[in-house]
């Protein structure tokens, strides 16, 4: 699972929430008698297709379908029930940017051709590296990944890739993501 508030792409995702009345008091005992609607990437809201359940004390859960998480971008959810105020929630599938592209960046030793593990890598939109848009560290195979083990997801465009690791010298690399 990624950052809190993120959904995994193409997988079922579990959310929990509280249903309250106008006095902001939790409403227990609804079971599955609440309505949940989902909007993918700013599209129209549709009735949920996943599994609803009550946890207890006004807490409820929803397990989305994989199809509800098959589009990169924001996921908006609203929940209604008799006697309850509408609950509005937002999540993100992979990236808030709908047209972002997953990009593989590999760091190798120019002498041996072998991958270098543990290289700090950051992508910026300027040569000086002042406007950083993604950071990560290379894995055993030299592939740059973020703290959640994800590849960079970037808007189409030109990026400057800065790398650093003790004992190595790296030039700034220019990459075009398209």
N, C-alpha and C positions, 0 to 999 in steps of 0.2 A: 504494500500500500504506500502511496506517496504522502505528500504533506497533508496535514489535517485540512479538510475541505476539498480534497481531490478525490475523484473517482478514477478507477482503473479502466482503461480503454477496453471495450468489448467484453467486460466481465460483470458479474453481479456485484453490487456495492450495497453495503448496509449503512443506513443512517438511523439515528435515534433523535427523538425530539419530545417536547412537552406540549400538550394541548391544554390551553387555559381559557377561562371565561373572561368576561369584560372586567371583572374585579382582579384579574391576574391570578386567579386561584386555579390550581391544577384540577383537571376533570378526569377522575378515574372511572373505570367501568365501561368504557366505550367498546371494548373488544376490538372488532374491526369495523365498527360503525362510524368511520370517518372517511372523508374523500381526499384523495391525494392526486395532484395533477403535475405533470412534468413537461418542461419546455427544453428542447435541445438547441443549443447555439442560437438562441433568440427566436426560434420558431414558435408556432402556435402551441398553446398548452393542450395536452392530451391526457385523458384519464390514465392513471398508473396501471401497469400490467403485472407488477411484482407482488410480493407477499407482504401483507400488513399484519401486525400483531400488537397486542398490548403487553407491556413489560410489567408495570404496576405503578401505583401512586401518581397517575397522570402522565406517565412516560410511555411512549410508543416507539415502534420500530418499523422500518420499511426496508425490504431487500429488493433492490431494483432487478430488472431483467438485464441480461447482457445487451439486448437491443436498445435499451434506454441509455446505454453508455457507449454507443458505437460511433459517436460523432465528437471530434475534438472541439473543445470550447466550453462556454459556461452552460451549466445545468441549473435551471430555475425550478423550484418545487414550491407548491403552495398546498396547504392542508386546511380543510374545513370540517366542521362537525356541528351538530345541533347544539346550540348554547355556547359555542366556542367562538373566539375571535380568530380570524384567519392567521395562520402561521406561514410566513414567507421565509424560504431558505435558498441559499445559493451554493453551488459546488462548481468544480471545474474538472472536466475530463482532460487530463494531460496538460493542457495549456489554455489560457484564456483566449489566446489568439487562434482564431478558427483556421486560418490558412498557414499556420506554422508548419515547418518541415523538420522531421527528425533527421539529424545530420550525424554521420559517423566521422570522427576525427581521431586518427591514430598517430602516435608519436613513436618513431623508431630511431635507433642509433644509426647515424649516417655512415659509420665505419663498418659495423657488423650487420646492419639491417635488421637487428633484433628489436622487439618492442621494449619500451622503457616504462616500467611501472613506477607509480608515485610522482609523476610530473604534474605540477599545478598548471592548469590550463585555463585561460579566460579569453572570451570573445568580446571584442569591442567594435564600435562603429567608427572609431578614429584610430589613426596610426599610433598616437601617443598612449592609447589605452586608458583614456579618461572616462569614456562612456561605456562601461562594462555592461554587457547584456546577458552573459552566462559565465558561470565558473564551475570548475570540476577538477577531478584528479584522474590520471590514467590508471586503468586496472592492470592485471597481469599481462594482458594482451596489448597494452599500450593504448587502449581505447579510452578516450575522455568520457567520464560519467559524472553526474552530479551526486549529491549526498544520498539520494534515493536510488542510485544505480541506473539512472535514466540517461540516455544520450541527449545531447543538446537538441532543443526544439527552437528553431529560429524562423523569423520572417524571411521571405526571399530577399536577397540583397548581398552586398559585399561586406565582409567582416575581416578584421585583423585579429589573428590568433597569437596570443602571447603565451609562452611556456617558460617554466622555470623549475630547476631542480639542482641542488648542490652537486658540483662536479661536472655539470654540463653547460654548454653555451648554445642557446637557441636564437635563431633569427626570427623576427616577426614574420608570420606567414599570412598571406592573403588568400581567403577562401570565398568563393561565390556560391551562395546557397540558392538553388532554383528547383 
